[in-house]
């Protein structure tokens, strides 16, 4: 009987694959995370199950076209380091072509347009590998400077939340760029500054850590990377909240708000407990554009474009630009977008506030595995 070439190929690779699998099983049974990352020195834990899956997929890829699947360990305090060669920048958006990201985009259209008019003296910055596309730019809108960062990821584990000190309840505070550097974020945003106030339901690592309803809307992020909103009038106690989290497979939550846009409709309230929504302040928002497709938005005043909006005007501007789902994060001096660990937007009073948390997006390709694939 003729031997199937696929079996012959796997037979040749078998000793190495089995050895790798045995070694990884030992690591999975014994490895323990020790300590927490201290900005700005990153400490990365790679997902060993992903390396095994990626290695087996690589062994098959040339035979049957199987693509490796990358994910980040849910318990890792930091993500893989981004590849410096995947970053780029230009002051002419019209020369950009992201057609190589077609598979990653899964048929979705980009919010970013090559026809955008940049703030003078600024550039479009981007990062692109097979697991993440991030495009960051600044443009004038309604008399203010809007900083946008559009992100499309391949796996939900690449959308992450980091609490300063690496654990819930830590009293350590850092600026957004320090935390972004420490966890190897491609793009990061300031979060809800949960350590400053007790409002809202806070979920971290799938566990309800705090319930204080009646004050703020809550934004939940589930295992699929989708944003789910609940109203500030939610009356669930801690036990009911945990049941909701378990049923919906919630990974973490953000407690600031309000919800700005849902199903394309602006639903900002007339009054709200936090954020001074009827005053003019820098604003920040997390938006979802589609499956694993997001937009971070911050508006700050700069010299020639000093306008900063009320929360209603902020929501309306986002809606008019096509946003269907948006949630407000902490604004004012907190509002920051960072790319490659560097501050992108202007900040109120000229310097970042030390805060307790960020959200961020990361590559899922482990550095060592990337080097092996290239060699």
N, C-alpha and C positions, 0 to 999 in steps of 0.2 A: 504494500500500500504506500502511495506517495505521501511524504510528510508535508503537512500544511506549513507554509513558510512563516506564518504568524507564530505557531508553536515553536518552530526552530529558533526564531528570533528571541522569544521569551525564554527558551531553554538556555540560550547563551547568556542572557542577562540575569538568570535566576539566582546564581550565587550572590551577586552583588545586591539584588533586590531583597533576598531573604536576610542577608547580613544587616542591611539597613533597617529592615523591618524589626529584626530582633533587637538591634541597638536602640531603636526608637521606642520599642515597647518597654525597655528597661527605663529609659528616660521618662516616659509617660508615667511609670509607676513610682518613680522616686524623686523626680524633680520638684522642688518647692521654690516659690518666689520668696526671695529674702529682701526685705527693705522696700523702699519706695523711691521713685525718681526725684531727685532734688534739682530744680532748675538752676543753671542751664545745662547740667550734665545729663544727657539722655541715657537710659538703661532700657534695652529692648529685649522682650521675651518673644521669640518666634513661635508660631503655632506648629508643633512638631507633626501633628496629624496632617496639616496642610503640606508640609515638606514631603511626607510619605506619599500622599495623594498626588502631589505635583510630580514626584520622581517616577511613580508608576505611569502617570499620564504621559510624561516625556518619553518613557520607554515604548509607548504605544503610538505616539503622535506620528512618527514617520511611517508607520505601517497602516494605520487606519484613520489618521487625522484627528485623533482625540486631543482636545485642548485641556491643559492643566487648569484646575480650579483653585484659586487662592482665597484664603480668608485669614483674618486676624483672630488669634485666641481671645475669646471673650474676657478672660481674666488678666490678660496682659496689660500692664500699666502704660506701656508705650508701644507704638507701631513700628514696623520696619522703617529704616531710613530711606528717604526718597533718593532717587538717582539724580545727582547734580546735572547730568547730561540731558535729563528730560525737562528741565526748566528752560524757558525762553522768554524773550520780550521784544517788543517793537513799538515804534511810535506811529506806524502806519497800519491800522487794522485791516486795510484792504488787501494787504499782502498775505494775510493769514488764510490757511487752508487746513481744516481739521477733518478732511475726508478719511484720513487713516483711522479716525475714531468712530467710523461708521458702525462697526460691529458692537463697540462699547455703547453707543447711543441707542441701539436697539430700535431704530426707526424714529426716535424722538427728534424733534427740531431743537436747535440751540436758541436760547433766549438772546445770547450775544449776537450782534449784527456787525459785520465788517464795515457797515456804513455809519457806525456810531461816531459822534464827534467827541473826542477825548478832551478832558481839561487840559489847556495848554501846558506844555512842559511835562506831561505824564505819559506813561506807556501802558500798553496791554501786556500783562504778564500771564504766562501759562505754564502748566505742567501736564505732560501726557505720557502715560505708559499703558499697558494693556488692561490695567485695572482701574485707572482713574484719569479723568480729564478735568482740569480746573482752569478757569479763565477769569482773570481779575482785572478790573479797569475802573476809571473814574470819569464821570460825565456830569454835566450841568443839567439839572432838572428842576423846574419851578423855582429858580432863583437860588438853589442850594447845590452843593456838591454831593452827589450820590456815588458811593463806592459799592460796586457789585462784585461778587465772586460766584460764578456759576460752576457747579460741580456735578459731574456724573460719575458714579462708581459702579463697579461690577458686582459687589457683594455687600449686604447690609452691615457686615462687621466693620466696614471701613468708615462708617458714620459713628462717631464715638463722643463720649462725654468724659472729661477728666476733672476731678476734684482736687484742689491744691492739697499737697501732702499725701496724695494717693489714696485717701480714704474719706468716708463721710464723717463730718464733724471735726475735721482738722482745723486748728486755729491759724494755720499758715496762710499767708496771702502773697500772691505774686501778680505781676502785670501779665497781660495776655500773651505778649511775645515770649516771655520767659517760659510760660507753661507750654506754648506751642513748640518751642525749641526742645523742651524736655521730653515731649512725647512724639517727636518726629512728624508733626503735622505738615501736610502739604498746604492746607488752608485751615485757619482757625478763626473763631469768633468768640468774643466775650459772651458769657452765658447769662444766667439770671441773678448772679451774686447771691446764691442761696444762703451763704453764711451771714449776710447782713440783716436779713429779715426772716420771719417765721411763716410768712404767708404761703398758702397753697400746699398741694400734695407733692411730696418729693419721693421719687422712685430712683433707686440706684442699684444696678446689677440685678434687676428683677425683684427687688425687695422694697416694700413701702417703708421709708425711713421716718416720714413725718406726714401728718394730716392736719391741715388747718384751713378748713373750707370757709366759704362766705366772703372771701376777700379777692382772690384772683382766679382767672381761668388757668387751666393746666394744659400743657402740650405734652402728650405721651409719644414716645417713639417705640414702635413695636419691632418684632424680630425680622420683619420684612423691610424695615427702614421707613415705614409710612408714619406720617404725623396724624395723631388722633387728638381731638380736642374735647375737653369737658368744661362745663360752665362753672363759674365761681359760686353758683347757687347749688352745686352738687352737695348732697347731704350725706355722702358715704362716710362711715367711720373707718378706722384703720383696717378692721377685719374685712369689711365690704370692699374697701379699696384694694386690698391684697387679692381678693377673689376676682375683681375686675382685671387686675394686672395679670393674674394667672390665666384667666380666660382669653384675654387679648394678646397674650405673649408679649407684654411690655418689658422693654429692657431698661429704659430710663425715662425721666420726665423733666420738664422745665416749668418753673413756677414763677412767671412774671406776667406777661400778657399786657393788654387783652388780646384775644383773637382778633386779628385785623380783617382777614378776608377768608370766607369759606364758600366753596362752590361758586367762586367768582364774585360774590357779593360782599360789600363792605359792611361789617357788623360791629363796628366799634361803638362802645356805649357812650352815654352822655357824661357819666361819672365813673370813677374807678379808684381803687384804694392805693395804687402805686403808680409811679411814672409821671405824675403831674400832667395828665394827658391833654389838658386844655391850654397849657403853656407852650412856649416855643423853645424846644430843646433838641439837641442831637438825638436821633432815633436809630434803633437797630431792629432788624427782623430776620427771622428764619422763614423761608418760603419753600414749598415743594412744587416742582414743575411737572413731575411725572414719576414713573417707577425709578427709584434710586437716583433721582435727578432733583437738584436743590439750587436755591439761590440765597446767598447771604447778602443783606442790604444794610448799609449804614449811610445816614445823611448827616453831614457836618457843614457848618459855615466856614468859608475861607474868604480871603481878602476881597476878591472881586465878586464873590457869590456868597453873601453872608447869611442868606435865609435858612432858618431851621424851622421845621413845621410843628404844628400840633399833631397829636396822634391821628386825628381824623384826616388831616391833609396828607400825612404820610401814607395812610392806608389808601386814600383815593389816588395818589400818585402811583402807587404800586399796582393798583387795580387797572388804571388806565394804560399801564405798560404791559398788561396781559396776565398779571399774576392771578391765580385761582385760589391759592391757599397760603395764608401768611399769619405769623404769630410774632408779637412784639417781645423782644428781649430787653434787658436793662439798657437804658440810654444814657444821655448826659456824658459825663467824663468816662463812663464805663465802656461806651460803644466803640469797639475796635474790630477791625479785620486785619489779620496777619497772614502773609504768604511766605513760605520758606523761613518762618520765624522772624520776619521783618514787618514792621508796621507799615500799613498801606495808606490808611486815611488820616486826615488831620484830626487831632483830638482836642476836645474842650480844655482850655487852660494850658494847652501845649504839652501835657505829659499824661501818660496812662495812669489810671487809678489801679492800685493793688486790689485784686478781687479773689474770689474763692473757687472759680470754676470757668471752664471753657467748653465749647463744643468744637469738634474738628473732624476733618476728613483726611484719610491717609492712604498711601499705596499699600497694597496687600502682598507685594512681591518681596520676600525676604532677600536681603542684600547678598548673602552667600549663594542662594539659589540663582539669583540674577547673574552673578559672576560665572557660575557653573554653566548656565545656559548659553552665555556669550562665548565661552571658551571651547 
